[in-house]
Amino acid sequence: MKSFLAILALVAVAAADVSQLRSADNAAVILKQDADVFPDQYQYVYETSNGINAQERGVLTNVGREDEGIAAEGAFSYPGDDGQIYSLTYTADQNGFQPQGAHLPVPPPIPEYIARAIAYNLANAKPDVQRP
């Protein structure tokens, strides 16, 4: 029985559709690549034959302090399955990852009456109530 299952598994692997593994992305080559890495800063850039481009640079901030970290900024672009080029720029620092791109969704604006209510509640909160 075990040998039958092993043969069945081999047949399933041989019959599997692997056409998606032969895409242009799998044959992509690096056209350009450069990187400089130092203890307190870095930068890199690369470009591939399938249209992917990326660059980033970062620097160590608040050296020796408890809040020491890396502040980075960069950009990348790639062709989507729909043929459109998607581009993104970003910063990443103590405020988190902040991407910007035309294809990214944005929240609707807060209605003015809601903003007034939030401001009023914050200004008139009782001292024993914890604020987020």
TACOR-V562627 format. One record per residue. BURIAL is 1 if it has 24 or more other ideal C-beta (glycine too) atoms within 12 Angstrom, else 0. Layout:
burial=BURIAL
burial=BURIAL
This chain:
burial=0
burial=0
burial=0
burial=0
burial=0
burial=0
burial=0
burial=0
burial=0
burial=0
burial=0
burial=0
burial=0
burial=0
burial=0
burial=0
burial=0
burial=0
burial=0
burial=0
burial=0
burial=0
burial=0
burial=0
burial=0
burial=0
burial=0
burial=0
burial=0
burial=0
burial=0
burial=0
burial=0
burial=0
burial=0
burial=0
burial=0
burial=0
burial=0
burial=0
burial=0
burial=0
burial=0
burial=0
burial=0
burial=1
burial=0
burial=0
burial=0
burial=0
burial=0
burial=1
burial=1
burial=1
burial=1
burial=1
burial=1
burial=1
burial=0
burial=0
burial=0
burial=0
burial=0
burial=0
burial=0
burial=0
burial=0
burial=0
burial=0
burial=1
burial=1
burial=1
burial=1
burial=1
burial=1
burial=1
burial=1
burial=1
burial=0
burial=0
burial=0
burial=0
burial=0
burial=0
burial=0
burial=0
burial=1
burial=1
burial=0
burial=1
burial=0
burial=0
burial=0
burial=0
burial=0
burial=0
burial=0
burial=0
burial=0
burial=0
burial=0
burial=0
burial=0
burial=0
burial=0
burial=0
burial=0
burial=0
burial=0
burial=0
burial=0
burial=0
burial=0
burial=0
burial=0
burial=0
burial=0
burial=0
burial=0
burial=0
burial=0
burial=0
burial=0
burial=0
burial=0
burial=0
burial=0
burial=0
burial=0
burial=0
burial=0
burial=0
